[in-house]
Amino acid sequence: MTTTSDSSTTAVPAGAVPPAVQADPDTGAHTAFSAISAAEPGGLDLDAVQQLLLGRWAADRLEGRENVKDPDLHKIENLSMEDHRERVLGQLRILVDRGQVNKAFPRGLGGSDNHGGNIATFAELVSADPSLQIKAGVQWGLFGSAILHLGTEEHHERLLPAVMSLEVPGAFAMTEIGHGSDVSSLATTATYVPETDEFEIHTPFKAAWKEFLGNAALHGKAAVVFAQLITRGVNHGVHAFYVPLRDGAGDFLPGIGGEDDGYKGGLNGIDNGRLHFDHVRIPRTNLLNRYGSVDEKGAYSSDIASPGRRFFTMIGTLVQGRVSLALSGASASALALTGAITYGNQRRQFNATSDTHEEVLMDYQLHQRRLIDRLARTYADTFAANELLEKFDSVFSGESDTDEDRQELETLAAAIKPLTTWNALDTLQEAREACGGAGYMAKNRFASLRHDLDIFVTFEGDNNVLLQLVGKRLLSDYSKDLTNLSIGALSRYVRGQATEAVVYRSGLRRVVQSVQDAGSERKSASWFKDAEVQRALLEDRVRSKTGAVAQALMPVAKKSQAEQAATFNLHQADLIDAARNHGELLEWEAFTRAVEQIEDDHTRQIMTWLRNLFVLRVIEDDLGWFLETGRISPQRARTLRTYINRLAARLRPHAQTLVDAFGYEQEHLRMDIATGDEARRQDEAAEYYRKLRASADAPIHEKVLRQREKNAAKGRNKDRK
C-alpha cells in the first residue's frame, strides 16, 4: 500500500491539516512557509516502512499491540499507590489468562522457546502502563528467567510452573544498598552447612540489604537471591539461590524481613521494597547450579574454571532486561512523536503569512528541528534495537551461542540500551514542550510516561556504567589490533598514525576540504550526504578517541594498581564518550542496513534523507571535536547547519506518514491531542471568522481604522493644496 502524508490512517484522524511542501535540500530553494493545502509530492510505501520498524517478530509485536488495546490493561492516572499496585497485580493475571507470558519458556512446560518474540511482545506493554510492563518483567523476565537460565531441568520442572502461572510472585534480589552496579562485590553470603545439607543466607549489615526490588514490598512469595557462595571456607563468588519469602498469609518467613520503598518518582504500580536475611536456611538443591554446584560433602565444581569468566557468564544470561529496555525506550519515543507530530499538523499559531489564517506548528522551522530531528533518531533507535533483539535470540535459541557471541551480545546491549533510554526521556520532554500546555495535561500522557521511564536509565545497568563496559571492550579490541600486528606492520602503523596526526594538526586536511568545496554549499552538502563519508567520520571518531585513552594508559600498564586506577579515572569521561560514539555508529549502521532493504525508489530516498538527518545531527552535536581534529573544515562546518535545516524541511511533508508507520492506534496513544479534536477546533474557528468577515457585523480593527483616518487626512490635505 502506498499512502501520502495527508491520508487518514488509524493514527491520523480525519480533518488533520495536510502538511506543507518546503525546501529541497539539494537546490536550497525554499520559502519560510508554503501553501498549507499543498500535498506531499509522491507517496511513501507505508507498509514497507512499517515492516522494517516492526522487525523480524512483527507478528508477535502486533499480537501484543492488539492485546494492550484492552482498557483493563491501561493505566489510570489518578489512582492511589495502593490501588495502582493491586490493579497491576490483577493485570498480570489477565496476561496469564491470555497466554501472553509463556513465549520464552520451554515447550515442555507450555512455552514456545520464542525468546525474540517474547521481548517483542513485552515491549508493547509500555503503551498500556509502564508499571504493568516492568512488574511483568520482574516476574517473568527476571525472576523466572533467572531460574530458567541459571537453573537446571530439575529447577525448571519444580519451580517454573508456579512462576509462569503467577501462583508464586517473585523478586529478583540482586541489587544491594551498598553495591548497586558492582555485583561482584555483593555482601550477602550463602554459606554451605554440611551437617544439614543446607545453605545459610545472611545479610551481615544494613548495606547488604537487597534494595529496590519489585514484588518485595507486598506480593513476592519467593526470590532469586544473589549471594557469595562459601563452602569449606572458600568464597566461590556470586551465585543465585531460590529463597521462599512469605507464607500463605503473606507474612515473612522466620529470619526474613523487609521494608516498603513507598512512593516513587514513577512506576507506582510496582511494590518495590528491600529485603534482609538473618541466617535463613534453604535446601542445597535451591542453588541454581547450571554454572556451579556443591555436593553433599561441600565440594564445589564448575565447568568454567575461571571465577571471573564464570561470574560474567552467569550475569550475561540476564542480558534480556537490557534488550527489553532498549526496545521499550524506542517504543516510548515513537508514541511521544506520534502524538506531538499529529498535534503539530493540526494546531495553528500566529499569522506569519496571512492576515486571515494562522500557521500550522509543523510549518515552523524550529518545530521541525525539535520533532523531525528526534523522529530520525527514533528510527535509528528502533532499527538498532531490532538488530540487538536478533542477536539476543540467536544466542538464547542456541543458533549462535559461543562465548564470543555472548560477549558481543553483552557489548551490543550495553551500547544500545543507554542510547534508546536516554533518547526516550529527551523525546518525551521535547514532545511535551512542543505541545505547550496541552502536553502537560495528564490526559496526553507525556509527563506520566516520562516519570515512569525515568528509572529506565539506571536500572538493568546504570547507563554510564554500561558505557564504561563498552569502553573497556573498545580498549581491549584496540590492544588486540596492536598485538596482532607484526613488527614491520606495527612500525608502518605508528608512522601512519604520526603522519595522520601531523596532517590534521597542521590544518592541511581542512585546507584541502575548503579548496575542494571552493565556497560551494552544494559540494559541501554532497560530501556530508555521502554514506562512505558518514561511515568514515563516525568510525574515525571512535577509533581516535579510544586510541587517545589507550595511549594515555600505556605508560602505567606495569605500575601499581593505584597508579593505574588514578590514570584511568583521569580518562574515564573520555572513554565513556568514545563508547557512546560507538553506540551511535552502531545505530547508523543499523539504519543504513534498513534503508538498503527498501525496494521502492521514492521510499528509499525519503528514508535516506531521514538517515542523513540522524547522522548529521550526531556530527553537529560533536562538531567541536571534528573541527579541533581537522576532520571537518570550517567551510564545511558552516554548511552543516544549513543543510540539516534543509533536510528537516524536506522531510516535513512526510513527517505524518513517518509516524503513522509506527502503527500506533488511539487505543495505544490515548492522547486527546491526537484524536482530531484540535483540527475540529481550528476548522470551527476558521469558519467563524470567515463568516464574520463576510458579514456586515465584523468589527473594524483599530489599526485599520487609524489607517483609514490617516488616508482620509492625507486626502483632505491634498484637496486644500
N, C-alpha and C positions, 0 to 999 in steps of 0.2 A: 504494500500500500504506500502511495506517495501522498503527502499532505503538505499544506503550506501553513505558515505560522499564524494566519488569521482564521484557520479552520477550527471549528468547535470540536473538542475532544472531551473525554471524561474529566480531564483536569482543567479545561478551559471552558467556563460556562458561556452559553450563548449571550451575545451582547458585548463580548470583550472587544476592546478597541483594537483594530488591526495595527500592527507596528509600522513604523515609518521606514522608508528606504533612505540609507545615508551613504557615507563615503566609500569610495573604492580605495583600498589600502595601497594599490599599486600605482594608480594615477594621482591619488591625492585629491581628486575632485570631490568636494563635498560642501554642504551648506550647514549652518548651525542647526537648522531644523528642516525636515522635508514634509511633504504633504502627508497629513495623518491618514488619509484614505488610501495611500499607496500600498500595494500588495507586495509580498515577497517575490523577487524575481526568480522563479523556478522553485521546485518543491524539494523537500528533504525526505529521504526514504526513512520514515519514522520507524517502521518495523525493523529495518536493518540495524539502525542505531540502538533501538531498544534491546534487540537480541545481544548486541555487544555489551550493553550495560548490565543485562541480567546474567551474562556469563554462562558457563557450562551447565550450571544447575538451575537453569531458567525455570524448569517445571516445578522444582522444589520451592523456588522463591515465589512463584505465582500461587502455588498452593498455600504458602504461608501468608501471602497477602490476602487471599480470599478468606482465610481463617480469621485474620485480625479485623475484618470488617464488622465482626460481631460487637455490638455496643457493650456486651457483658465483659469484654476484654479491655475496654477503653478506660483511660484514666479519668477520674472525676476530680476536678481541681480543688474543690472546697472541702474535701474530706479531712477529718482529723487524722493524726498519725495512727491512732489505734484502729480506726475504721479502715484506713487505707491498707494497713497491714493485713487485716482479716480479708479484705476484698481481694488482695493479691494472692493470698493463700488459696482462696476459693477459685481464682483464675487458673492457678496451677492445676487444680483438679479438673477444670474444663479441658486444659491441654492434654491431660492424661486420658480423659474420656474420649477425646477425638484422635488419639494415637499420634499426637504431634511431638512426642518426646523420645521415641524409641529408635530413630533413624540410625544413630551411631552405635547402638548396642548390638551384640551378637545375634545372628539369626536364630540360634538355638534357644535364645531367651525371648524371642518375639520381636527382635530388632531387625535391621536390614543391612547392617555393616556399611551404611552410606554416610561416611564421615563428612564429605564435602556438602552433600545435600542437607545434612543436619545443621551445619553452620549457616548455610544459605537461608534455611527456614528460620533459624534463630534470629538472624539479623533483622528480619522483617518485624519482629516483636517491638522494635524501638518505636514504630509508628503507633502502636497501641498504648503502651505505657512502659517507659524505661524501667520502672520498678519491677514490673512483671518480667521483662526481659532478663534483668540481672538476677532476680530471685530464681528464675528458671535456670539461668546459667550456673548459679551456685549449686542448685540441686543436681542437675544432670551434667553440666559442663565441667564442674569442679569436683564436687563430692562423688558423683557417680563415675566420672572419668578417671579419677584417681584410683578407684577400686578396679576399674576396667584395665587401665594401663599399667598400674603398679602392682596389681594382684595377679593371682594365678586362676586357673579354671575353677579350682575349689572355692576361691573367694567369689568368683563370678556367680556360680550356682547358689552359693549360700547367702550372699549379701545383695546382689544386684536386683533380683525381682522386687524386693521391698522398696528399693531406691526408685526403680522405674515406675512403680505404682503409686508412689508418694506415701506408702504405708510408713516409711521411715524418712521423714525430712532430715536433711543432714547439713553439717557445716564443713567448711574447708579450713582447717585450723593450721595455717602456716605462719602468717604474719605475727610478730611479737611487738610489744610496745618498744622494747629496746633494740630490736633488729628488724627493720622493715624490709628493705630490699636486700639486706645481707643475709640471705637464707642459710648459707653455710655456717654462720655463727650463732644460729638459734641456741637458746639456753635451756629449753625444755629437754629433759632426759627421759630415755626409755631404757631402764636397766633390767637385764635378764636375771630372774631369780630361779636357779635350777631346782631348788627344793620343791617348788610348787609348779614348775614349768610355766611361769608367767613373766610378763614384762610389767615393770612398775613405772607408770607415767608420773612425772613430777615437774612442777614449775618451782624452782628453788627460790625465786624472789619475784617481786612485782614486775620488774622489767621483762620477765619471761612470760608474763600472761599473754595469751593469744588475744589479738585485738582486731577490731573492725570486721568481725566475721558475720556474714549473712546467715540467717537462721539460728544464730547463737542466743539471741535475747529471749526468744519465746518458743519457736516452733521446732527447733532441732532436737531430734531424739538420739542422734549419733554424730560423730565427727571423724574425719580423717585427720589425725594429728601428726604433724611433722616434729620429730624429736631426734636428738643424738642417741644412736643405738650403742649401748655399752654392754659388753659381755666379757666375762673373765678379766675385768679390769682394763679392757681396751675399747677406745671410742672409735667406732667404725663410720662415723659421720651421720648425716641426716637421713632418716628413713621415715616411711609413712606407716601409721598404725590405725586400725579401725577401733574406735573407742565409743561405747554406748554412753550417752549423756543423761537421759531423763527416763523416768519410769512412765507407766501408762497414764498416771495422773498429771504428768507434765512437770514433776518435781525432779531436781537434780539428784543423781545417784550419790551415794556416800563418797566423800573425798573430792567431789566436783563442785565448783562454784562459778558464779559469773555475774556480770552486770549488764544492764541495758545501755547502749550508747546514746539512746534518746534521739531527740530531733536533730536532723542533719541539714546541710545546705541543699540537699536534693535526695531523690530515691527514698522518700519516707514511707514507701510501701514495703520496705525490707527491714526486718527486725535485726539490725546489726547489734552486736554485743561483744563482750570479752569473756574468756574462759580461763580458769586456772585449775590445776590438778594437784592434789596432796596425796602422793604415794598411792595412786589409783592402780589397782591390779587388773590386767587383762590377760586372756589366754595367749600363749606363744603364737598360736595359729592366727592371731589377729594382726601379726606383722604382714604387711603387703609385700610379699617376698619375691617378686619377679626378678629383682636385680640383686638381692642379698638375703640369705637365710641364716637362721640359728637353729641348731638341732637340740634335742632334749638335754644334751650334756653341756650346752652353751657354746659349742663350736660354731664360729661364723664362716660362711662360704659365699663366694660370688663368682660369677663367670667373668666379671670385669675386675681385673687385678688392681688397676689404679683407682685409689679412693676419689681423686679429683674427677676422672673420667666417669666413674660410677655416679657421682653426685650430679654431674651435668647431664648424664643420660636420663636419670630419674626426673630431674627438673624439666628436661626437654620434652618429656612425654606430656607435659601440661601446657604446651605452647598454644593449644587451641583457644585459650582465653584471649590471647593477643590477636590471633587471627580473627576471632569473633568481633572484637572491638574495632579492628581495622575496617571490617566490612560495615559495622554498625555506624561508625563515625561518618563514612561516606554516605550512608543512607540518610543520616540526620541532616547532613549538608544538602542533600537532594531535596528533602522535604522542605527545608527552610527556603531554598531558592525557588522551588515551585510556587510556594505561597507568595514570596516577595516579588518575583518577576510577573506573575499573573496580576497581582495588585498594581505593579508599576505600569502595566499595559492598560489599566483602566483609570487609575487616579490621575486627575488633572490638577495643575497648579501653575499660576502666573500666566500673564498674557505676554508672551515673548514675540510672537509673530503676527498677532491679530488683536484687534480691539474687541472682537466678538466671541473668541473661544480661547480656552486655556490649553497649555501644552500637557501632553501625556508625560508622566515622570520618566519613562524609559527613553524618551527622546532627548533628555538632558545628558550631556557627555559625562558628567560626574556620576549620574546614576548608572550609566553603562559601565563605567570603570569600577564602581562599587560592586555591582552584581555580576556582570558578564565576566570580569576577571575571575571572580570566585566560582563562576559556573565552569570555566575552563579548568580550574584547579580541582573541582569536584569530579569532573570527568577523569582527570588524571588519578585522583584518589581511588575512584571506582575501578578503573582498569588495573591499577596496581594491586588493589585488594583482591580482585578476581584472580589474578595470577598467583598471589600468595595462597589463596584458597586451593588452587590447583596443586601447588607444591605440597601443601599440607595433606591433601587427600592422597597424593601419590606416595607419601611417606607412610601415612597411617593405614592405608589399604594394603601396604606391603608391595606395591608396584615398584617403588624405588626407595628402599628402606636401608640404605647403607649408612655408616657413620658419617660419611661426607654429606649425604643427603640431609641427615638430621641437623648437622651443623649449618648447612646452607639455609634450611628452613628457619632455624633459630635466628640467624642473622637477618634474613628477609623480614621476619615478623618484628624483630627489634628495630628495623629501619622504617617499616611502613606504618606500624601502629602509632608511633608518635606523630607522624605527619597527618594522618587522617583524623586523629582525635583532636590535635591542636587546631587543625583547619576547621573542624566541626564547630568548635567554640567560637572561633573568629567569624565563621559564616553565619552562625545563629545570631551573633551580636550585630553584625553589619546588616543582616536582613531585617532584624528588629528595628534598627535605626532608620533603615530605608523606608520603612512603613510608618514612621512617625509615631504619633500617639496610639494609632491603631495597633501597631506592633507590640505595644506594651500591655495591651489587654489580654487577660488570661485566655479569652476565647480564641485568640490567634496563636497561642502556644509557644511563641518564640522564647519568652522568658522561662517558662516552665521546662522546656526541653534543654535550655542552656544550663539551668540549675541541675537538672538530672544528669546531664552528660559531663558536668564539670569534673567529676571524680574519674572519668574515663582516662584522663591524662596522667593519673598517678596510681591507678590500680591495674592488676595484671602486669606490673612493672612500671615504675615511675619513668616517664618518657625520657628524661635526661640520663637516667641510669641505663636505660635500654640503648640509647645512642652511644653511651660510653662502651657498651658491649660491642656495638658495630665498629666503633673507632678502634678498639683493640684488635678486632678481626682485620681491619684495614692495615693496621701496623704489622700484623702477622703476615699478611699476604705480601706486603711491601718487602718485609725482611726475606721471605722465601724467594721473591723475584731476584733479589740481590744475591742470595746464597746460590741460586741455580745458575748464575752467570759464570762462565769461565773467566780466567784471569784476563785474557785478551778482550773478551766481551765486556767485562767489568770496567776495564780501562777505557774502552770506547764509550761505555755508558756514562762514566764520570765526565769524560771530555765533552760528551754531548750535552750533559746537564749544565756544565760550566758555560759552554757556548751559548746555550739557550738563555741562561741567566744573564749573560752579557748583552745579548740582543734585546731582551726585554727591558733590562735596567737602563740601557743606553737610549731607549726610545726609538731604535731603528725600526722595530716592528710597527710601532704606531705611525711613524713617518711613512712607511710603505703603504699601510692601510689608507692613510689620508691621501697619498698620491693616487692610489688606485681609485678611490672614490671621487677625487677631483671635485669636491663640493657637491656631488650629485646625491640627493636624498634617495633617488631610485636605486642607485648602485649600493648604497648602504643598506637599504631595505632588502634588496635581493640577497645580500650577504647574510643578513640576520635570518631570513626565512629558509636558507639552505639547511637541510636536515643534517648533512655531514658537518657543517659549521657548528650547529647546535650541539651535536654529539661531542665534537672536539672540545668545545668550550666547557661543557659540563664534566667530561672525563678529565680534562687537564686540571680543572679546579680541584677535583677530589684528589688526584694524584699529587699535585703540587702541595696542597695543604697537608696531606698525610706525610709526604716526604719531608716537609719542614719540621713536623713534630718528630718524625723518626730520627732525623739528623740531630735534633736537639737532645734526644735521649741517648744517642750512641755514646757520647763521652762518659756517661755514668753507668754504662751497662755492666761493668765489672766492679763497681764501687758498692758501698754498703747499701742495705735495704732502705735506710733512712734517706740517704742521698738520692737514690733512685726515686723514692716516693716524692721527695721535695721537688725534684726536677719535673716529674710527671705532673704534679699539681700545678706547676707554673704554666703548663701547656694543656691542661685539661679542657679549658674552654675552646682552644683551637682544635683539639681532637674531636670534640662534640660537634663543632661547626662543620668539620670535614665529614663527619658521619651523617649529619643532616643533609649536606650536599649530596652525599651518596644516595640517600633516600630519594632526593629529587631527581637524580639521574635515573634511578630505577623506575620512577613514575614516568619520566619522559620516554624511556624505552618501552614501557607497557603501553603508553598512549600511541606511540609510533606503530607498534605491532597491531594494535586495534585498527588504526587508520588503514594499514596495508590490507586488511581483510575486506574492506568495503569495495564492492564492485561498481556501484553507480558513481559515475564521474563527478556529478554535481555534489552528491552527498560527501564523497571523499574530499572534494575541495573545501567544503564548509568545515568538515572535521579537521582538515589540515590547518585551516585558519585557527580553529579552536586550540589545536595542539601548539601552534606557534604562539598564540596569546599566552598559553600556560608557561612555555619555556622562556619567553621574553620577559614575562613578569618575574620569573625566578632570577633571570640575569639582572633585571633592573633593581631588584632588592639587594643584590650584592655587587652593584655596579662599581662601588669604590674599589673593591678588590680587583676587578677586571681592568680598571683604569690604572691602579697603582702598579700592577704587574705587567702592564703593556699588552694584555690580551685583547683589549679593545681600545681603539684610538679615540681621542676626544671628539673627532669629527663624527665617528660612528655613534659614540655615546650621545651626542646631541640629537642624532637622528632617531635613537631608540624610542624616546618618549613619544615623539610624533607618530612613529609607526605603530606603536602599541595603541595609541588613541584611534588611529585609523582602523586597526584590526577590530577593536571593540565596536566601532561604528559599523563596520562591515558585517559584523555578527549580530548586530542589534535586530535586524528583521527576522532572524532565525531564533532569537532568544526563547520565545514561547514554545516553539517546536522542540527546541533542545531540552527544555524542562519537561515538556509533555512526554518526551522519550523515557524519562524515569518511570513513567507508568503509574503514578500515584493518583488515586481517585479521591473523591471527597471523604469517603469513609476512612481513608488513611490520613488525609490532610487535617480535616476537621478545623479549618481556619475560615472565619467569616470573610476575611479579605479576599478569599479565592472562590467565593460562591457566585459571584456575578452581581452581588448587591451594589458594589461600588459603581459598576458600569451602569446599572439601572438608575442610581442616584445622579450620575453625570448626565445621562440621557434626559432625565426629568428636568434637571436644572437647565440644560441647553434648550429644551423645548419651551420651558417657561420664559426664558429671556428672548427667544426668537419671537414668541407671540407678543411679548411686551414691547419689543422694538417695532413690531408691525402695527401695534395699536396706537390710538391717539392718547393713551393714558401714560405712556412712558415718560418718566421724569427726565428732565434735562440735567446732564452733569454740570457741575459748577464750572469746570474748565471749558466746556463747550459754550456755556452762557457767557463767560468772560471773553472768549474768543469772538463770539458774535458781537458783544458790546464793543470790543476793540475794533472789529471790522467796521461796525456802524460809525464809530467815532472817526475812523480814517475817511469814510465816505463823506461825512459832514465837513471835515476839514478841506477835502478836495473841492466840495461844492462852493465853499467860501472863497477859495482861491479862484 
